[in-house]
Amino acid sequence: MMQVFNKDHPLFNDFKEEIKNGGKLSIAAASFSIYAFERLKKELSNIESFRFIYTEPTFTQLDARKERREFYIPGIKGEKAIHGTEFEMKLRNELTQKAIARECAQWIADKALFRSNITKRGMNNYMVLETGKETYVYQSFDGFTLSGLMAEKDNSLNKFAVKIDNPENINYLNAFEEIWQDNNISKEHSK
């Protein structure tokens, strides 16, 4: 069975409902946001384990060549992105960003492991949620962010994601596990 999510039927609502009872969560995505953690912290505190692979080299030391820096100052539309979304602005205005970061850091120390894809080969974004009874795969989401999980609107013309409930989902978990275990493909982040 496959469910499709969009702006009218956000992925966030289904995902929040599915993880509330615990389980194991494995995510491959380009980004992880403390604001997504903030909105899901109650549910994430109940999970058994959380593994995250950044789909691109992130927080790794690579051979960086010195290049001439070029800067572009965006117009009005781009300036909004610098300041964050409305929800993020609300958190900043409440001066809670530091507290959220502290809570997230503690949760990471207790439950989460992070690795980065250190190759130049691309990876798809997907989440595998093992609930004990079912294994669900969420595909085609932007990242573990509020807009990526469709909890907030962004500038996308259209955004879709799917949830797959199928016995073949074990293939996604096996692919994740291969990348997770191979030190030539992914590198662990130390805590």
Buried (B, 14 or more C-beta within 10 A) or exposed (E): EEBEBEEEEBBBEBBBEBBBEBBBBBBBBBBBBBBBBBBBBEBBEEBEEBBBBBBBBBEBEEEEEEEEEEEEEEEEEEEEEEEBBEBBEEBEEEEEBEEBEEBBBEBBEEBBBBBBBBBEEEBEBBBBBBBEEEBBBBBBBBBBBBBBBBBBEBEEEEBBBBBBEBEEBEEBBEBBEEBBEEEEBBBEBEE
